[in-house]
């Protein structure tokens, strides 16, 4: 069913392009201009988990706990590295085609598959702890929250599994439209509440212990006559800070919501399927068109907008020091000044696309590309010093 929906999205998009003026050219990705770096960036180490090539990594990224970095390959291997040096600590072959994760916490490393299987490994040595079969594909990184593992599947369900044996404890669901994007929103933890985004454009808050729905809010509303125009998925990871939550939808809005009630404090029209990050004053969004936009948290007004990366297939932004970092389809990492949005540094760890958000680990940032290459950087100070 999911494969069919994916094919329909592709076919519909191509049909839409064909219907346009035949003489109209599709705009190419923005060309990178020469950059004189003003921020010093040091490459610290590199490693490789593999699993690239023609197989999509989908939601395979990085996780860290207690100084250990975890990564997974599409062909089933899960590996642990020393986050400081990149040296391998253990590796386990699950013999499954992995599609999401890893997530780390409470002594577990959790990954998911296209076939709906959730696998938990011991974080200290990689030994299998349990496996659970679910009814839908796992295309979002699970969440390890105390004695629960929260999993979002493409059939519109958000589930809690016991972290001791994988037994299902509760499940909630939302309607899945006939046409959706390829992906789902990873669950986010806010105290004793789990937040989840859904393909209907809705955000749901669920009690972690019981699965009771606390509130629901419509962040992105379907609009238009065709199913393609009405795509409104909230597929991007939500962010939580204090008593507020931030969400963004595709062909919809970015919004600030009250955690206790789901009331929308402000909303601004903006489309993203990647997501956002935030600091004390601003949130940073990579739009569907490839702009990086900084919005003021207090009211959603635009602080700056960087348009130099249009159509470059950006990753979710990551705040790191005085910069915000995004990856692109050509394997580049871009450092943007948080105050102005201007480019301050650029690195290219490899030749493969960077789909996943860079991960901050202490005083360094670690990135994984779609070929499974992992690179750690440290940045700070003026370039050339």
Buried (B, 14 or more C-beta within 10 A) or exposed (E): EBEEBBEBBEEBEEEEEEEEEEEEEEEEBBEBEEBEBBBBBEEBBEBBBBBBEEBBBBBBBBBBBEEBBBBBBBBBBBBBBBBBEBEEBBBBEBEBBBBBBBBBBBBBBBBBBBEBBBBBBBBEEBEEBBEBEBEBBBBBBBBBBEBBBBBBBBBBBBBBBBBEEBEBBBBBBBEBBEBBBBBBBBBBBBEEBBBBBBBBBBBBBBBBBEBEEBBBBBBBBBEEEEBBBBBBBBBBBBBBBEEBBBBBBBBBBBBBBBBBEBEBEBBBEBBBBBBBBBBEEBBBBBBBBBBBBBBEBEEBEEBBEBEBBBBBBBBBBBBBBBBBBBBBBBBBBBBBBBEEBEBBBBBBBBEBBBBBBBBBBEEBBBBBBBBBBBBBBBBEEEEEE
